[in-house]
């Protein structure tokens, strides 16, 4: 999906705020098809945390010790979320995209434990 399908959450108002993992939000984006991904530094139990979700389907959090790894994983996860949302949208005429979403979430969690 085009990068333009991602936009700053709340028009960037969340940056610098405390996130769900008690860290400082440094990146926070929403996808037009219904997903969000957030990167926090100085999270409660790790130096970095990424929390992502597909609205109405799942929430998943990962923890990292380095900024470089967290930034790399954030971008990879964001791309994978885009691909999953696009695939589910394309399958919407079959079963509302549910099976694609079920399978895709399992694959996503497996790829990003």
C-alpha positions as CSV (number, residue, x, y, z in Angstrom):
1,X,0.0,0.0,0.0
2,X,1.2,3.5,-0.6
3,X,2.9,5.2,2.3
4,X,0.2,7.9,2.2
5,X,-2.2,5.4,3.7
6,X,-0.4,6.0,7.0
7,X,-0.8,9.3,8.8
8,X,0.2,10.7,12.2
9,X,-2.2,9.7,14.9
10,X,-4.3,12.6,16.2
11,X,-2.4,14.9,13.8
12,X,0.8,14.3,15.8
13,X,-0.6,15.3,19.1
14,X,0.5,12.1,20.8
15,X,4.2,12.6,20.1
16,X,6.0,13.3,23.4
17,X,3.0,12.0,25.4
18,X,3.1,8.9,27.7
19,X,2.1,5.8,25.7
20,X,0.3,2.5,26.7
21,X,3.7,1.0,27.8
22,X,4.4,4.0,30.1
23,X,7.1,5.3,27.7
24,X,7.4,8.5,25.7
25,X,5.7,8.3,22.2
26,X,8.3,9.0,19.5
27,X,6.4,7.6,16.5
28,X,2.6,7.1,16.2
29,X,0.7,6.4,13.0
30,X,-2.7,5.3,11.9
31,X,-3.6,3.5,8.6
32,X,-6.7,4.6,6.7
33,X,-8.0,1.0,6.7
34,X,-8.0,0.8,10.5
35,X,-4.7,0.1,12.2
36,X,-2.3,1.9,14.4
37,X,1.4,1.5,15.3
38,X,3.2,3.3,18.1
39,X,6.9,3.4,19.1
40,X,7.8,4.4,22.7
41,X,11.2,5.0,24.3
42,X,11.9,4.4,28.0
43,X,8.9,2.1,28.3
44,X,8.1,0.7,31.7
45,X,9.9,-2.7,31.2
46,X,12.2,-2.1,28.3
47,X,14.1,0.8,26.6
48,X,11.7,0.6,23.6
49,X,8.3,-0.8,22.9
50,X,6.2,-1.1,19.8
51,X,2.5,-1.5,20.2
52,X,0.3,-2.1,17.1
53,X,-3.2,-3.1,16.4
54,X,-5.9,-3.6,13.8
55,X,-9.1,-2.1,15.1
56,X,-11.5,-4.7,16.2
57,X,-9.1,-7.6,15.6
58,X,-5.9,-7.5,17.7
59,X,-3.3,-5.6,19.7
60,X,0.3,-6.7,19.9
61,X,3.3,-5.3,21.8
62,X,7.0,-6.0,21.4
63,X,10.0,-4.8,23.4
64,X,13.5,-3.9,22.3
65,X,16.8,-2.9,23.9
66,X,18.1,-0.7,21.1
67,X,16.7,2.2,19.2
68,X,18.1,0.9,15.9
69,X,16.4,-2.4,16.2
70,X,13.1,-0.8,17.3
71,X,13.1,1.6,14.4
72,X,13.9,-1.2,11.9
73,X,11.2,-3.4,13.3
74,X,8.7,-0.6,13.4
75,X,9.1,0.0,9.7
76,X,8.9,-3.8,8.9
77,X,5.8,-4.2,11.1
78,X,4.1,-1.2,9.5
79,X,4.7,-2.6,6.0
80,X,3.3,-6.0,7.1
81,X,0.2,-4.4,8.6
82,X,-0.3,-2.5,5.3
83,X,-0.1,-5.7,3.3
84,X,-2.5,-7.5,5.7
85,X,-5.1,-4.7,5.6
86,X,-4.9,-4.5,1.8
87,X,-5.3,-8.3,1.4
88,X,-8.3,-8.3,3.8
89,X,-9.9,-5.4,1.8
90,X,-9.4,-7.3,-1.5
91,X,-11.1,-10.4,0.0
92,X,-14.0,-8.4,1.4
93,X,-16.4,-9.8,-1.2
94,X,-15.7,-13.4,-0.1
95,X,-16.4,-13.4,3.6
96,X,-15.8,-9.8,4.6
97,X,-12.1,-10.5,4.6
98,X,-12.4,-12.5,7.9
99,X,-10.4,-15.5,6.9
100,X,-7.6,-13.5,5.4
101,X,-7.5,-11.4,8.6
102,X,-7.5,-14.5,10.8
103,X,-4.7,-16.2,8.8
104,X,-2.8,-12.9,8.4
105,X,-2.9,-12.1,12.1
106,X,-1.5,-15.5,12.9
107,X,1.3,-15.0,10.4
108,X,2.0,-11.5,11.7
109,X,2.3,-12.6,15.3
110,X,4.6,-15.5,14.2
111,X,6.8,-13.1,12.2
112,X,6.9,-10.5,15.0
113,X,6.8,-12.4,18.3
